[in-house]
């Protein structure tokens, strides 16, 4: 059994605080709250003049508390003041979830001098933007960002929290979930709602991508998930979309953060942005070796695209893992996807099947990739691609 205080009935008179022999009740924002010192003696119940305190079974209390959580939140990741594309993708998916539940969609923006970015979040579907600004929050640090989000969750009680499965999100999500005592499903590729139970159905690859698992969080709130970049589609941007900015204080309890950002060194190597690429030329084990990717680079450069790869090519050490497309890599939806020497295993197909046009080049006419390809070429890529490059060069000269 446990003590439950009805926040709507509580008059904030303090009678229960005086009666409690264990100092187990605090007054917060004019409402009494039970702390960890409670021994369930019942002294507070007897003295409450408005009958706002009751003795309940823990399961009933847990259910009652969960019913106070409402709304869908999206963590609006930003770097150097620029909103990351994953935030807009999550707002598009969050909009569907919020509409299904009949609640508001909110973005949570943390940083320094980033208030001007709120308009972008409104234009992609956010009803509210919860904003925390402070010089200490200019650059991401786990302690400070997790502290801000945890404090806001405890105060505003969102029902669902979505975070991008980026380097930052994969660090931040588990820390927040552990602190507030809820579950987290990582690297989701699909989200939907069980309306009867108001449960978030979180789908993600399991057992090395050989099957898809749907995970629920029935006994705690908020329901949290990290979502892979490139999986969800942005909604159409709306100009002059209005919303409400809610400023959230930087909690004083986390001012003494144990880390400091001394310097940020930008990566000097070529950055592969598969999630936002409009044209991707991908290679698999059919290339026969790492030299094949040099040919793909030439094709991608001519087309204004980037190079992708299958897991097999990455595992063979022919190309860096940042190029990997598939369930265990990145999910993409470019306008054109050219698969070279890729057989079409289900794990790879899951990461690129929503591309606008799929072109497959493979020596094996029975390769599964041809089943989803819009255009298929049966042949050796070392014979096909040079002809393709010649055709592109000829067209460039005549145009």
Beta strands, then each sheet from edge to edge (+ up, - down):
strand 1: 2-5
strand 2: 25-28
strand 3: 31-34
strand 4: 53-56
strand 5: 72-75
strand 6: 78-79
strand 7: 82-83
strand 8: 105-111
strand 9: 128-133
strand 10: 160-164
strand 11: 184-188
strand 12: 190-194
strand 13: 199-206
strand 14: 211-215
strand 15: 223-227
strand 16: 244-247
strand 17: 279-283
strand 18: 306-309
strand 19: 336-340
strand 20: 357-362
strand 21: 375-378
sheet 1: 1+ 4-
sheet 2: 2+ 3-
sheet 3: 11+ 15+ 10+ 5+ 8+ 9+ 16+
sheet 4: 6+ 7-
sheet 5: 12+ 13- 14+
sheet 6: 18+ 17+ 19+ 20+ 21+
end
